[in-house]
Amino acid sequence: MKPEQKKQIGKWVCYALYLLLLFLLQVTPGVFPAIFGVKPVFLLPAVICAAMFEGEFRGSILAVVAGLLWDTSRLRPFGYSAILLLIFACLCGLLIVYFMRNNVLTALLYCFGGFLVYELIDWLIYFVPYSNGDAIQALYQVVLPRIVYSMLFVPLFYWLSSKLAKRLAVEPQ
């Protein structure tokens, strides 16, 4: 096996372990404190930030893996999160490549948009039809605090993604 191939395999193993660690932090009870009764979401901002550095194709692969991991812990159809994260990662990767600069402000914008779309779709599909009139209360007490709490970690994930991308860069010889 060529050294270039070994480095490429090592890169994907590092990303897989990174996503697995974030998944475990996100779903394990008691690891992160629940503020206002909600826990933060780590996979969505991690995938968006990784797509900003790795591009739309590699970012989409990471998004599908992260989405499938996330789907194993939720009472949602298998592939639900994977499809939404795939769309977000591909879109963010393409926007960085063709239109916008890669900086922390852009990451905050993309992650906020991703959280807003993901959480509102989730709220419309899974809270509104089964809420017995408490859908607006769920929006204010669950959805919006989860978005705000999760957004606090975006700069950290942006920094981690930049370090991972630079450290694991594979240059063709």
Contacts in CASP RR format, 6 or more apart in sequence:
PFRMAT RR
TARGET T0000
AUTHOR 0000-0000-0000
METHOD contacts of the structure
MODEL  1
MKPEQKKQIGKWVCYALYLLLLFLLQVTPGVFPAIFGVKPVFLLPAVICA
AMFEGEFRGSILAVVAGLLWDTSRLRPFGYSAILLLIFACLCGLLIVYFM
RNNVLTALLYCFGGFLVYELIDWLIYFVPYSNGDAIQALYQVVLPRIVYS
MLFVPLFYWLSSKLAKRLAVEPQ
4 170 0 8 1.000
4 172 0 8 1.000
4 173 0 8 1.000
7 168 0 8 1.000
7 170 0 8 1.000
8 170 0 8 1.000
10 168 0 8 1.000
11 168 0 8 1.000
11 170 0 8 1.000
14 164 0 8 1.000
14 168 0 8 1.000
15 50 0 8 1.000
15 62 0 8 1.000
15 164 0 8 1.000
15 168 0 8 1.000
16 65 0 8 1.000
18 46 0 8 1.000
18 160 0 8 1.000
18 164 0 8 1.000
19 43 0 8 1.000
19 46 0 8 1.000
19 47 0 8 1.000
19 62 0 8 1.000
19 65 0 8 1.000
19 66 0 8 1.000
19 69 0 8 1.000
20 69 0 8 1.000
22 42 0 8 1.000
22 43 0 8 1.000
22 46 0 8 1.000
22 66 0 8 1.000
23 42 0 8 1.000
23 43 0 8 1.000
23 66 0 8 1.000
23 69 0 8 1.000
23 70 0 8 1.000
23 73 0 8 1.000
24 31 0 8 1.000
25 31 0 8 1.000
25 32 0 8 1.000
25 42 0 8 1.000
26 32 0 8 1.000
26 39 0 8 1.000
26 40 0 8 1.000
26 41 0 8 1.000
26 42 0 8 1.000
26 43 0 8 1.000
26 70 0 8 1.000
26 73 0 8 1.000
27 73 0 8 1.000
32 39 0 8 1.000
32 40 0 8 1.000
35 145 0 8 1.000
35 149 0 8 1.000
36 141 0 8 1.000
36 145 0 8 1.000
36 149 0 8 1.000
37 142 0 8 1.000
37 145 0 8 1.000
38 142 0 8 1.000
38 145 0 8 1.000
38 146 0 8 1.000
38 149 0 8 1.000
39 146 0 8 1.000
39 149 0 8 1.000
40 146 0 8 1.000
40 149 0 8 1.000
40 150 0 8 1.000
40 152 0 8 1.000
40 153 0 8 1.000
41 115 0 8 1.000
41 146 0 8 1.000
41 150 0 8 1.000
42 150 0 8 1.000
42 153 0 8 1.000
42 157 0 8 1.000
43 66 0 8 1.000
43 67 0 8 1.000
43 69 0 8 1.000
43 70 0 8 1.000
43 81 0 8 1.000
43 85 0 8 1.000
44 85 0 8 1.000
44 88 0 8 1.000
44 111 0 8 1.000
44 114 0 8 1.000
44 115 0 8 1.000
44 118 0 8 1.000
44 150 0 8 1.000
45 107 0 8 1.000
45 111 0 8 1.000
45 115 0 8 1.000
45 150 0 8 1.000
45 151 0 8 1.000
45 153 0 8 1.000
45 154 0 8 1.000
45 157 0 8 1.000
46 66 0 8 1.000
46 157 0 8 1.000
46 160 0 8 1.000
46 161 0 8 1.000
47 59 0 8 1.000
47 62 0 8 1.000
47 63 0 8 1.000
47 66 0 8 1.000
47 67 0 8 1.000
47 85 0 8 1.000
47 88 0 8 1.000
47 89 0 8 1.000
48 88 0 8 1.000
48 89 0 8 1.000
48 92 0 8 1.000
48 107 0 8 1.000
48 110 0 8 1.000
48 111 0 8 1.000
48 114 0 8 1.000
49 107 0 8 1.000
49 111 0 8 1.000
49 154 0 8 1.000
49 157 0 8 1.000
49 158 0 8 1.000
49 160 0 8 1.000
49 161 0 8 1.000
50 58 0 8 1.000
50 59 0 8 1.000
50 62 0 8 1.000
50 89 0 8 1.000
50 161 0 8 1.000
50 164 0 8 1.000
50 165 0 8 1.000
51 58 0 8 1.000
51 59 0 8 1.000
51 60 0 8 1.000
51 62 0 8 1.000
51 63 0 8 1.000
51 88 0 8 1.000
51 89 0 8 1.000
51 90 0 8 1.000
51 92 0 8 1.000
51 93 0 8 1.000
51 96 0 8 1.000
52 92 0 8 1.000
52 93 0 8 1.000
52 96 0 8 1.000
52 102 0 8 1.000
52 106 0 8 1.000
52 107 0 8 1.000
52 110 0 8 1.000
52 158 0 8 1.000
52 161 0 8 1.000
53 102 0 8 1.000
53 161 0 8 1.000
53 162 0 8 1.000
53 164 0 8 1.000
53 165 0 8 1.000
54 62 0 8 1.000
54 165 0 8 1.000
55 93 0 8 1.000
55 96 0 8 1.000
55 97 0 8 1.000
56 89 0 8 1.000
56 90 0 8 1.000
56 91 0 8 1.000
56 92 0 8 1.000
56 93 0 8 1.000
56 94 0 8 1.000
56 97 0 8 1.000
59 89 0 8 1.000
59 90 0 8 1.000
59 93 0 8 1.000
60 86 0 8 1.000
60 89 0 8 1.000
60 90 0 8 1.000
62 89 0 8 1.000
63 82 0 8 1.000
63 85 0 8 1.000
63 86 0 8 1.000
63 88 0 8 1.000
63 89 0 8 1.000
63 90 0 8 1.000
64 82 0 8 1.000
64 85 0 8 1.000
64 86 0 8 1.000
66 81 0 8 1.000
66 82 0 8 1.000
66 85 0 8 1.000
67 79 0 8 1.000
67 81 0 8 1.000
67 82 0 8 1.000
67 84 0 8 1.000
67 85 0 8 1.000
67 86 0 8 1.000
68 78 0 8 1.000
68 79 0 8 1.000
68 81 0 8 1.000
68 82 0 8 1.000
70 81 0 8 1.000
70 82 0 8 1.000
70 85 0 8 1.000
71 77 0 8 1.000
71 78 0 8 1.000
71 79 0 8 1.000
71 80 0 8 1.000
71 81 0 8 1.000
71 82 0 8 1.000
72 78 0 8 1.000
74 80 0 8 1.000
74 81 0 8 1.000
76 122 0 8 1.000
76 126 0 8 1.000
81 118 0 8 1.000
84 117 0 8 1.000
84 118 0 8 1.000
84 121 0 8 1.000
88 110 0 8 1.000
88 114 0 8 1.000
88 117 0 8 1.000
88 118 0 8 1.000
92 110 0 8 1.000
95 110 0 8 1.000
96 102 0 8 1.000
96 106 0 8 1.000
100 106 0 8 1.000
104 154 0 8 1.000
104 155 0 8 1.000
104 158 0 8 1.000
104 159 0 8 1.000
107 154 0 8 1.000
107 155 0 8 1.000
107 157 0 8 1.000
107 158 0 8 1.000
108 151 0 8 1.000
108 154 0 8 1.000
108 155 0 8 1.000
111 150 0 8 1.000
111 151 0 8 1.000
111 154 0 8 1.000
112 147 0 8 1.000
112 151 0 8 1.000
115 146 0 8 1.000
115 147 0 8 1.000
115 150 0 8 1.000
115 151 0 8 1.000
116 147 0 8 1.000
119 143 0 8 1.000
119 146 0 8 1.000
119 147 0 8 1.000
120 143 0 8 1.000
122 143 0 8 1.000
123 135 0 8 1.000
123 138 0 8 1.000
123 139 0 8 1.000
123 143 0 8 1.000
127 135 0 8 1.000
127 138 0 8 1.000
127 139 0 8 1.000
127 142 0 8 1.000
127 143 0 8 1.000
128 135 0 8 1.000
131 138 0 8 1.000
END
